[in-house]
């Protein structure tokens, strides 16, 4: 992984979309287990100030949780 997180689709925008998915699913009373987990992961990334980076910057949160760095 070349560790380039320049936005092509900002993490904040992906979070907004996941928020809409979860709200719509709640309205329809449809469980969306993985969308809920994904939203929480994106929320963690936003809390770390990564919202303006590409959505692939989510890997930074996973690296911190596992204490493993993804690299070439």
C-alpha positions, 0 to 999 in steps of 0.5 A, a space after each residue: 500500500 502506498 499510503 496515499 490518502 488524498 481524497 478522491 471520495 472523502 471519508 466524511 462523505 462516506 460517513 454521511 452516506 452510511 448515516 443515510 443508509 442506517 436512517 433509512 433502514 431504521 425507518 423500514 425496520 430492516 437490520 443492516 448489521 455491517 452498515 452499522 459497524 462500518 458507520 462506527 468505524 468511520 465515526 472513529 476515523 472522523 474523531 481522529 480528524 481523518 474526515 477530509 482524507 480519502 475513505 481508505 484512510 480508515 485503514 489508519 484506525 484499523 492499524 491503531 486497533 491492531 498495532 499493525 501497519 499496512 505497507 509495502 
